Amino acid sequence: MVAMFLSSITPLFENLNHYYTNNNTTPFLIIAFTVISTLTWLLFLRPNMAHRNLPPGPPGLPIFGNLLSLDPDLHTYFLSLAHTYGPIFKIQLGSKLGIVITSPSMVREVLKEHDSVFANRDVPAAGRAATYGGADIAWAPYGPEWRMLRKVCVLKMLSNNTLDSVYELRRNEVRKMVGFLHDRVGSEVNVGEQVFLTVLNVITEMMWGGAVEGQEREGLGAEFREVVAEMTHLLGKPNVSDFFPALARFDLQRVEKQMHALVPRFDGIFERKIGERVKEGNKKSNDFLQFLLNLREEADSKTPLTMVQLKALLMDMVVGGSDTSANTIEFAMAEMIKNSEVMKKVQEELEAVVGRDNMVEESHIHKLPYLCAVMKETLRLHPALPLLIPHRPSETTTIGGYTVPKDSRVFVNVWAIHRDPSIWDNPLEFDPTRFLRDDDGGANKWDFSGSDFTYFPFGSGRRICAGIAMAERTVLYFLATLVHSFDWRVIDGEKLDISEKFGIVLKKKTPLVVIPKLRLSNLGLYK
């Protein structure tokens, strides 16, 4: 019997082996053998998911569920399943039940009407490894400690007043980027790398007053971006430890091992900066690190900030703040270069507000409605987190008339909702004017508050992104500067590709490598 069973599922293992592995990882045949050897144990100990009235969904196999049919591009795969099974459906991921939602009305139920129930995250093994056990604001369980972290971020670190106070830091780094690009006019430039490093410099300046200078700039931009890209790749990678939690201790795909090898690249910097600051005893410094250290020393705090949480917040800032903003800027630049009329309108607006004999300042931003519409349209077509971060209900709940069991993994397909033809006219067309029209509310209707569930690129409810204010300022200021200071053209003989690479963070599949040309009349502004 055992031999017959093994021979019947060998082709399935081969499919999984092809899907999950590469030359540097454990072959899935070994994983499959381990799964089979623990089959009886899993059957007896896994949670009883025999709830009534579950959403419809594709049929699955014993033990593996729908794992064999998973497409790596989950956002498009889930959309295709929604066309068959409806706006809410189930998908069995090993012993984990997934619920996928692709309807604004049902998203409202999850993120507004039952927000407190869905306020927890379904933390992957890679997420725990990347954030000191899930001690950060993205993965921490909902409760007093998470509320403390959220308050620290939103009211102190990332408030408008705080961001105003460190504007000069952002300005200096953006001007350095302009100078760097000036020296490479007429040559090929990887826009994503340069934007990433500038955003990273802005963040590190705000955190502890340090940035990458001189000849290190180009090399470290590529290196740091590669590290962050690998971390976000591991966060979104299908992992046996997440599908079969009972096997997580074995780390069969070595995902945690790989993440633990990446984290020290930044943890060493955190440790060094914290040690230097503690040794200096400079409590009057105005940066984020000193604020966090001062907060940690508050003896009367009901929910004290631990050193692990402090480093986890720094990791959030470095990884989350740099990668998502840089990707959005890269997508926006690519869309404008591809759509020359859009680029022309943005530059005309900038000339009218800023002038050809001046550099962009953040004070100009609120006078640039068309550029703001470009950013919103970019986030509609290319939301930074296409499935947001999966939610985990703390109790069994009814959504859309169906049962959503406690501890299931709930995906919200914001990417699909943003491209729904029943909501958006010509949804695949890059059209910033849709956010300027008065007949349907325009820009006043679609903001980043998460109150409209047809457009919510930063999420909604209690777990809405804490860094919206900083992301909005960063993206608009960078785009305005890049487009006002330079013209951009594609390399001769090449075609601009806007295609996406799926992950927990959406990226451009091919880097944006283009050639800058000076635009400003006063060449001294580039220095």
Residue pairs with C-beta under 8 A, 6 or more apart in sequence:
6 36
12 61
12 64
12 68
13 28
13 29
13 32
14 29
15 68
16 28
16 31
16 32
16 64
16 67
16 68
17 27
17 28
17 29
17 32
19 28
19 70
19 72
19 238
20 28
20 31
20 238
20 240
20 253
21 27
21 28
21 253
25 253
25 254
26 252
26 253
26 254
30 252
31 240
31 252
31 253
34 247
34 250
34 252
35 42
35 63
35 240
35 244
35 247
38 246
38 247
39 63
41 246
42 63
42 95
42 244
42 246
45 246
46 95
46 246
47 95
47 407
49 97
49 405
51 396
51 403
51 405
52 403
53 401
53 402
53 403
54 90
54 97
54 402
54 403
54 405
55 85
55 86
55 88
55 89
55 90
55 99
55 400
55 402
55 403
55 404
56 85
56 86
56 89
56 90
57 66
57 81
57 85
57 89
57 90
57 91
57 92
58 66
58 69
58 81
58 84
58 85
58 89
58 91
60 66
60 91
60 92
61 68
63 94
64 94
65 91
65 92
65 93
65 94
66 91
66 92
66 93
67 93
67 94
67 238
67 243
70 77
70 93
70 238
71 77
72 502
73 502
74 386
74 387
74 411
74 502
75 386
75 387
75 413
75 415
75 416
75 502
75 506
76 502
78 91
78 100
78 102
78 387
78 411
78 413
78 416
79 102
79 413
79 415
79 416
81 89
81 91
81 100
82 89
82 100
82 102
82 413
82 416
87 101
87 102
87 103
87 105
87 106
87 400
88 99
88 100
88 101
88 102
88 103
88 106
88 399
88 400
88 402
89 99
89 100
90 97
90 98
90 99
90 100
91 97
91 98
91 99
91 100
92 98
93 242
93 243
93 409
94 240
94 243
94 244
95 243
95 244
95 245
95 246
96 122
96 242
96 243
96 245
96 408
96 409
97 405
97 408
97 409
98 408
98 409
98 410
98 411
99 399
99 404
99 408
99 409
99 410
99 411
100 410
100 411
100 413
101 107
101 110
101 399
101 400
101 410
101 411
101 412
101 413
102 413
102 416
102 417
103 400
103 417
104 417
104 423
104 453
104 454
105 400
105 453
106 399
106 400
107 412
107 417
107 453
107 456
107 460
108 453
109 399
109 400
110 118
110 391
110 399
110 410
110 412
111 118
111 412
111 450
111 453
111 456
111 459
111 460
111 461
112 453
112 460
112 461
114 393
114 397
114 399
115 461
115 462
116 142
116 394
116 462
117 393
117 394
117 395
117 397
118 391
118 392
118 393
118 394
118 397
118 410
118 461
119 142
119 391
119 394
119 461
119 462
119 463
120 141
120 142
120 391
120 392
120 393
120 394
121 127
121 134
121 138
121 139
121 140
121 141
121 389
121 390
121 391
121 392
121 463
122 390
122 391
122 392
122 407
122 409
122 410
123 134
123 139
124 235
124 239
124 241
124 242
125 239
125 241
125 242
125 248
125 251
125 255
125 256
126 234
126 235
126 237
126 239
126 255
126 256
126 259
127 134
127 138
127 139
127 235
128 134
128 139
128 256
129 255
129 256
129 259
129 260
129 263
130 231
130 234
130 235
130 259
130 262
130 263
130 315
130 319
131 138
131 139
131 312
131 315
131 316
132 308
132 309
132 311
132 312
132 315
133 308
134 140
134 141
135 306
135 308
135 309
135 312
136 149
136 309
136 312
136 313
136 315
136 316
137 146
137 149
137 150
137 153
137 312
137 313
137 316
137 466
138 316
138 320
138 389
139 389
140 146
140 149
142 394
142 462
142 463
144 302
144 303
145 303
145 309
147 303
148 303
148 305
149 305
149 309
149 313
150 466
152 292
152 295
152 305
152 313
153 313
153 466
153 467
154 466
156 162
156 291
156 295
157 288
157 291
157 292
157 313
157 317
158 466
158 467
158 469
158 470
159 469
160 469
163 469
163 470
163 473
165 286
166 205
166 206
166 286
166 287
167 362
169 202
169 205
169 206
170 202
170 205
170 206
170 362
170 473
170 474
170 477
171 361
171 362
172 205
173 198
173 201
173 202
173 205
173 211
174 198
174 202
174 477
174 478
174 481
175 359
176 198
176 201
177 194
177 195
177 198
177 481
178 359
178 481
178 485
178 525
178 526
179 526
179 527
180 194
180 217
181 189
181 194
181 482
181 485
181 486
181 516
182 518
182 526
182 527
184 516
185 486
185 516
185 517
185 518
186 515
186 516
186 517
187 515
188 491
188 513
188 514
188 515
189 513
189 514
189 515
189 516
190 222
190 511
190 512
190 513
191 329
191 330
191 333
191 482
191 511
191 512
191 513
191 514
192 225
192 326
192 327
192 329
192 330
192 508
192 511
192 512
193 218
193 221
193 222
193 225
193 511
194 221
195 325
195 326
195 329
195 330
195 478
195 482
196 221
196 224
196 225
196 228
196 322
196 323
196 326
197 212
197 217
197 220
197 221
197 224
197 225
198 478
199 321
199 322
199 325
199 326
199 329
199 474
199 478
200 212
200 221
200 224
200 318
200 322
201 211
201 212
202 474
203 317
203 318
203 321
203 322
204 210
204 211
204 318
205 211
205 287
206 287
206 288
206 317
207 273
207 287
207 288
207 289
207 314
207 317
207 318
208 273
208 277
208 287
208 288
208 289
209 285
209 287
210 273
212 220
212 221
224 322
225 323
225 326
227 262
227 265
227 266
228 318
228 319
228 322
228 323
229 323
229 507
230 258
230 262
231 259
231 262
231 263
231 319
232 319
232 323
232 503
232 504
232 505
233 503
234 255
234 258
234 259
234 262
235 503
235 504
235 505
236 502
236 503
236 504
236 505
237 253
237 255
239 253
239 255
240 247
240 252
240 253
241 247
241 248
241 250
241 251
241 252
241 253
241 255
241 256
242 248
251 257
263 315
266 314
266 315
266 318
266 319
267 311
267 315
270 311
270 314
270 315
271 311
273 289
274 289
274 293
274 307
274 310
274 311
277 285
277 289
277 290
277 293
278 293
282 290
283 290
283 293
283 294
284 290
288 314
288 317
289 314
292 305
292 310
292 313
292 314
293 310
295 301
295 305
296 304
296 305
296 306
296 307
296 310
298 304
320 467
321 467
321 470
321 471
323 505
324 384
324 385
324 471
324 505
325 471
325 474
325 475
325 478
327 382
327 384
327 505
327 506
327 507
327 508
328 375
328 378
328 379
328 382
328 384
328 471
328 475
329 474
329 475
329 478
329 479
329 482
330 508
330 511
330 512
331 378
331 381
331 382
331 498
331 508
332 374
332 375
332 378
332 475
332 479
333 479
333 482
333 483
333 488
333 512
333 514
334 496
334 498
334 508
334 512
335 342
335 374
335 377
335 378
335 381
335 430
335 498
336 342
336 343
336 346
336 374
336 483
337 343
337 488
337 489
337 490
337 496
337 512
337 514
338 430
338 496
338 498
339 430
342 374
342 430
342 432
343 483
343 488
345 370
346 370
346 371
346 374
346 479
346 483
347 483
347 484
347 519
349 368
349 369
349 370
349 371
350 360
350 364
350 368
350 371
350 480
350 483
350 484
351 484
353 364
353 367
353 368
354 360
354 361
354 364
354 480
354 484
356 519
356 520
356 521
357 520
357 521
357 522
357 525
358 525
359 481
359 484
359 485
359 520
359 525
360 477
360 480
360 481
360 484
360 485
362 473
362 477
364 480
365 371
365 372
365 473
365 476
365 477
365 480
368 476
368 480
369 436
369 443
370 432
370 436
371 476
371 479
371 480
371 483
372 435
372 443
372 476
373 432
373 433
373 434
373 435
373 436
373 443
374 432
374 479
375 472
375 475
375 476
375 479
376 432
376 435
376 443
376 446
376 455
377 430
377 431
377 432
377 434
377 435
379 457
380 418
380 424
380 455
380 457
381 418
381 419
381 428
381 430
382 500
382 506
383 414
383 415
383 418
383 457
383 506
384 457
384 458
384 505
384 506
385 414
385 459
385 504
385 505
385 506
386 413
386 414
386 415
386 502
386 506
387 411
387 412
387 413
387 414
387 415
387 504
388 411
388 412
388 414
388 459
389 459
389 463
389 504
390 409
390 410
390 411
391 409
391 410
391 412
391 463
392 407
392 408
392 409
392 410
393 404
393 405
393 406
393 407
393 408
393 410
394 406
395 406
396 403
396 404
396 405
396 406
397 403
397 404
398 404
404 410
412 459
414 456
414 457
414 459
415 506
417 423
417 453
417 454
418 424
418 427
418 455
418 457
419 427
419 428
420 427
420 454
421 427
423 454
424 434
424 454
425 434
434 442
435 442
435 443
435 446
436 442
436 443
445 452
446 452
446 454
446 455
448 456
448 457
448 458
448 468
448 472
449 460
450 456
450 458
450 459
450 460
450 461
450 464
451 460
453 460
458 464
458 465
458 468
458 471
459 465
465 471
482 488
484 519
484 520
485 518
485 519
485 520
485 525
485 526
486 516
486 517
486 518
486 519
487 516
487 517
487 518
487 519
488 514
488 515
488 516
488 517
489 514
489 515
489 517
490 496
490 514
490 515
491 513
491 514
491 515
496 512
497 508
497 509
497 510
498 508
499 508
499 509
499 510
500 506
500 507
500 508
500 509
501 507
501 508
501 509
518 526
520 526
